[in-house]
Amino acid sequence: MLNYSNIFDKEAVAYDSYRNLVDELLAQGKTTGPDNSEAMLHYTKMNVQRMNRVDKTTVLSDELLSTLNNLKGKYNLLVITEGWCGDAAQIVPVINKVVLAAPDQFTLKLTLRDKNLPLIDAHLTNGGRAIPVLLILDEEGKLLLPKWGPRPAILQSLLADWKKEGVEMPELAEKLHGWYAKDKTLTTQQELNDLLKQLR
């Protein structure tokens, strides 16, 4: 039985600490997780640029802001992520923006997938350890809703189609990030809005 409260309080870190960790590891020629190959370092460097861009450019929709204004309770958001993960780079900063817009309602913490395999294994996507995964907990650490992630549903479907067509890395990553660039976080925001509405 997972102790979400324990993971949130003792193992997970705040967004700024996570960003600093990724930067510090990169400076040492490492990334989060056990694979410090050139490819993983390259992905991580790209992801730092992506996170910086999403941090700077994301403006929350009026609909999402309205949902946040109507929330009454206090919630802990636990995100399973890694610095090398492209989807996480596009999504985690958006979740952080949500928290910044409603600091009385939310506390956000992040935990690394590969340091907490029992946690990700309890929240698999089609049998795989896909990330990021967003878990919404109450203040006692009880899981309130099904997990959200690792990417918007339409992109999950497109990705499955591209894989069926035999598209491989790095073209797959290019298509994925091309979709995110065109979408400008709007679909992610819409899905987060639909999720958070269930907390009312």
Secondary structure as the mmCIF struct_conf table of DSSP 4:
data_model
#
loop_
_struct_conf.conf_type_id
_struct_conf.id
_struct_conf.beg_label_comp_id
_struct_conf.beg_label_asym_id
_struct_conf.beg_label_seq_id
_struct_conf.end_label_comp_id
_struct_conf.end_label_asym_id
_struct_conf.end_label_seq_id
HELX_RH_AL_P HELX_RH_AL_P1 TYR A 4 ASN A 6
HELX_RH_PI_P HELX_RH_PI_P1 ILE A 7 GLU A 11
STRN STRN1 VAL A 13 VAL A 13
HELX_RH_AL_P HELX_RH_AL_P2 TYR A 15 ALA A 27
TURN_TY1_P TURN_TY1_P1 GLN A 28 GLY A 29
BEND BEND1 THR A 32 PRO A 34
HELX_RH_AL_P HELX_RH_AL_P3 GLU A 38 THR A 57
HELX_RH_AL_P HELX_RH_AL_P4 ASP A 62 ASN A 70
BEND BEND2 GLY A 73 GLY A 73
STRN STRN2 TYR A 75 THR A 81
TURN_TY1_P TURN_TY1_P2 GLY A 83 TRP A 84
HELX_RH_AL_P HELX_RH_AL_P5 GLY A 86 ALA A 101
TURN_TY1_P TURN_TY1_P3 PRO A 103 GLN A 105
STRN STRN3 PHE A 106 LEU A 112
HELX_RH_3T_P HELX_RH_3T_P1 ARG A 113 LYS A 115
HELX_RH_AL_P HELX_RH_AL_P6 LEU A 117 ASP A 121
TURN_TY1_P TURN_TY1_P4 ALA A 122 ALA A 122
BEND BEND3 HIS A 123 HIS A 123
STRN STRN4 THR A 125 THR A 125
TURN_TY1_P TURN_TY1_P5 ASN A 126 GLY A 127
STRN STRN5 GLY A 128 GLY A 128
BEND BEND4 ILE A 131 ILE A 131
STRN STRN6 VAL A 133 LEU A 137
TURN_TY1_P TURN_TY1_P6 GLU A 139 GLU A 140
STRN STRN7 LEU A 143 LEU A 143
BEND BEND5 LEU A 145 LEU A 145
STRN STRN8 TRP A 148 TRP A 148
BEND BEND6 PRO A 150 ARG A 151
HELX_RH_AL_P HELX_RH_AL_P7 ALA A 153 LYS A 164
TURN_TY1_P TURN_TY1_P7 GLU A 165 GLY A 166
TURN_TY1_P TURN_TY1_P8 MET A 169 PRO A 170
HELX_RH_AL_P HELX_RH_AL_P8 GLU A 171 ASP A 183
TURN_TY1_P TURN_TY1_P9 LYS A 184 THR A 185
HELX_RH_AL_P HELX_RH_AL_P9 LEU A 186 LYS A 197
TURN_TY1_P TURN_TY1_P10 GLN A 198 LEU A 199
#
